């Protein structure tokens, strides 16, 4: 049987790099806004673009934000830690 040589503390093998903790991605940019990707038809995009220029003098993002603020209800979602007696999983 071959005996293994003792491992030297000063080995020439490169040491593995320590793993870094990942930074969480920011949820919004510096202006407090979030981005949204929509898939819409070419015709719809053209109509939105025309209305945005006429109504707001801006872009589609300004128009969509204005329509959402004026026409959509505000919802607040909360998470409860306990279930009601009749709730199922």
N, C-alpha and C positions, 0 to 999 in steps of 0.2 A: 504494500500500500504506500501511496505517496503522501507525504505530510505536506500540508499547505503552509506556505510561508506566512508569517504574521503580517497583517496589513499595517502599513506605515501611516501615521497621522499626516505626513507631509507628502501625500500622493500627488502625482502630476495630472491626475484626472480632473477635468473642470467640475466645479461644484454646480449643482442645479440652482437655477435662479429661484428665489423665493416667490411664491404667488402673491400677487397684489389683490387687495380688496377692490371690487368693482364699484365705481361710483354710480349712483342711481342717475338715470337720465332725467333732465329737468322736465317738468310737466308743462311748462309754459315758457315763452321767451320773455325778454326784458319788458315788453309792453303789456304783459299780462294776458296775451292772446294765445290761442292754440290753433294749430293748423288742422284742416279738414280736407280730405280727398273725396271728391264726388265723381261718380260715373254718370254722365248725362249724354243725351244725344247731341249731335252737332246742331240741330235746329234749336233745341232748348238752350244750348250755350249761346247761340247767336241772339236769341230773344232776350236772355238775361243780360248779355253784353249791351244791347241797345237800350234796354230799360235802365241799366245801371248808369249809362252815360246821360240819358235824359232826366231821370229822377234825381240822382244824387250827384251827378257830375263826377262820379268816381268810377270804381271798378266793381266787378261782380261780388267780391268779398264784402265791400261796404253795403251793397244792396242786400245781400243775404243776411248780414248782421242786423241791418235796419228792419227787415221783414220779420226776423225772429224776435227782436225786441218788441216790436209793435203788435205782433199777432200770436205769439206762443205763450202759453202759461208757464210760470216758473214752478219747477218741482224741486223739492228737497228730499233726498234719499237719506234714510238713516238705517243703521244696522243695529238690530237688537241682539243682545247676547242670550236672551232666554226665549223660549218658544211659548206661544199661547197654548192653553190646555187642549184645544181641538186641532192643532196643527199636526200635519203629517210630515214625514221626511221626504 
